[in-house]
Every structure is written in structure tokens, then in C-alpha cells.
Amino acid sequence: MVDAAVVVVRYFGGTKLGVGGLVRAYGEAAQAALAACPRRHAIPAVRILIRYPYSHTAAVMRALEFARATGIEHGYSEAAAAAEVRAVAPEGSLAALADLLREQTSGEVAAEPIGETIIYRAAPDQGSTSA
């Protein structure tokens, strides 16, 4: 966990717990709160830009899906009269993405890294994915 804080408030109910009792009570309350909070995995990722001729749209989209890319934004490049897509892909999938793009487009299309970021995905026991 990062950037997390736990605040426990105890309203005095007339029973004095003593120092040890307060430490146990606050510790158990903090532990219960942390156990109940949702967990996410932080995955190092790279923002990428792919410029391509419109004829390679299907190949580019297959490669992005294969790489589990998120945050896909479509656009076009006026200067080259071509399509472009910006996306975020896990750092570990970049080599496979590059290979697949090269294979599917006969080496005409490549992904250009334009920045670093983090993708947050739910922990395996938490269910769905978010970014």
C-alpha cells in the first residue's frame, strides 16, 4: 500500500482500557479497516503512439488487444493522411506488441513510446479491472 492513512476514533464509553487495551483496540480497528479496503496492483506501463495507414487498422487494433492496452484514443495525422492511436500498454508487453505489429504490417508500423505511467488493476481476489 502507498499513500494510505488509517484513522481510528474511539468515543469514550465509560470503560477505561488502559494503555495495552487501547493499543489492542486501535490495532484491531486499523487491521479490520485495511482488510476491508479494495486492493489494486500497480503495473508499470508506457504511453505509446502508433501512426499507420488506414489499411492497417485491424492489425493495429489486434496488436493493442493482444498487449492488453488501455486508454485507447483514436485520431488522425493531417501531415501524413494516416490514422493514429494513443494507448497505454503494460511495460512487459511492449516487445510482443512491437513483434506483432511488425509481423502483421510487414514492418510498416511501429509503436513509439511517448511517456511512462502506471496501470491499476484489481487484485486477483477483487474482481474487475480499472485503469
N, C-alpha and C positions, 0 to 999 in steps of 0.2 A: 504494500500500500504506500502511496505517496500523497502528499498534500491532504492528510486526513487528521482530524482532531475529534476527540471524544470528550463530551462534557456531561458529567453526571451531577444531577441536582437532587439533594436529599432534603425533604421537608421534615423538620423535627416533629416526631410524633409522641414525645414524652419518654421514649426509651433511650437511655444512654448506652451506646455500643462500645465505647472505649476506642482507643487508637487501633488496636488489632481488628476489632469488629468493623470499624469504618473502612479500613483498608480492604478487608474481605468484601464488604458490601459494595464499595466503589469498584473494586476489581471485577466482581461478578457482573455488575451492571454494564461496565465497559465491554467485557467479554461477550455478553449477550447482544449488545448493540452491534459490535463488529461482526459477530456470527450471522446476524440478520441482514447485513447490508449486501447489496449486489456486488459481484466481483467481475472485473473485466481484465483481459490480457492486453498489454500494450505491445504491439508488434511494430518494429522499426519498418518504415516504408519510404518510398520515393515518389515524388510527384513526377509524372512523365508527360511529354508532349509527343504526339505522333502525327506527322503530316504525310498524307497519302493521296494518290489518285482515287477518285470515286469508285473506280472498278475494283479496288481492293477493300472496300468497306466490310464485306462479310469476313474476309480473312482477319482484318484488324479486330473486329468485334469478337471473333472466336478466340483470338490470342488473348484479349483482355479478360474474357470469361475464364479461360484456362488459368490465367495468372491470378484469378480472384481479385481483380481490380475493382475499386470502388470509386465513388465520386466522379463518374464519367460525365464529361461535359463536351458536347459536340460544337463544332464551329467550322469556319472555312477560312482559307488563306487567300486573300484577294490577289496578292502578287503572283502566286503560283497556280491560281484557279484550281485549287485542290481542297480536300477536306482536312480537318484536323480534329484531334480529340485530346483532351487533357484528362488524366486519371491519376489515381493513387494506387500503387501496387506494392505488395509486401516486398521488402528488400531481397528476400531469399528467392523470389520468383522472377527476378529480372533476367537472369541468364536464360531460363526456359522461355520467357516471353520473347527475348531477342532471337533465339534459335527458331521459334515457331514463326515469327514474323518473316525472318529471312527465308525459311523454307516455303511458307505459304505465298510469298510475293516475289519469289525468285531474286531475293536480295534488294528489291526496290524500296522497301520500307524498313525504318528502324525507329526505335523509341529513344527519345532524347531526355535524359534526366534534367529536371529543372528545379529541384529542391528536395529537402528531406522533411518528413513528417512522421506521425505515429497513427496507426490504425488501432482502434479499440474494438475488441471482440469479446463477447460474453464468455466467461469461464465455462469449460465443458459441462459443468453441472447446472449452469444458469439458463441455458436455452438459446435464445435468438442472438443474432449478430447486429452490431451497430458500428457506425463509423463516424 
